């Protein structure tokens, strides 16, 4: 998770933590009495592992990279290595959001709205999903054991930027570094065509939702329908025809149409869908294959 960053271990801290573990042992055995652990769990081994984790030494940069790994869905931003499953990241961030700041957690979730974790060493790790990881370090603590100046910094950050988890796009009095300020027509077309070629139906729906021209073409006259048909993405073809009502027979600079592309590359189902849409061929419509395709297209519409 640290991408090869500095991580050490302080054995004296580990021994000191274990020496003063009475409360944690008492709580653990009470939990064991109530059946909170799997059968055969060794409480001492569990707590030893916990104290070892508490005795790791890192610097601010390393913690920021670890937070960045969580922000990046489990992929270390420095190395590109996938080190955590997305499900694990989701669960960890849910815990950080709900209980990462001791007794102050509820107010922090309400006021700042960013998953994070504080430490009695004076550090704070903050995770802005799909954006960045932050590490703060300032030893003076408040009555809850959180960095006093770290909390002030986060308050100021939220006052100036749209980073709160539940803030909408209408917060015009704040800056939103994640918002794309300007996108050229060329960038939009490239993004749209790439989504069609990759069969990314979700991205196509997003483009439609943003009000973009789904009939847009590149320099060669190639439209999203051309590419979706050529690659055999029948769900994307159905979406473009039924939901976007695009031109079913645009011709590129070589005279190729989506239906000719589907035929050329052997995508029989896509060819039939386009044929149904463009010609309303009675024989095709009444065939068993045509009826089955119509059924699938109705499901796609839903």
Secondary structure by P-SEA (a helix, b strand, c coil): cccccbbbbbaaaaaaaaaaaaaaaaaaaaaaaaccccccccaaaaaaaaaaaaaccccaaaaaaaaaaaaacccccccccccccaaaaaaaaaaaaccccccaaaaaaaaccccccccccbbbbbbccccbbbbbbbcccccccccaaaaaaaaaaaacccccccccccccccccccccccccaaaaaaaaaaaaaacaaaaaaaaaaacccccccccccccaaaaaaaacaaaaaaaacccccccccccccccccaaaaaaaacaaaaaaaaaaaacccccccccaaaaaaaaaaaaaac
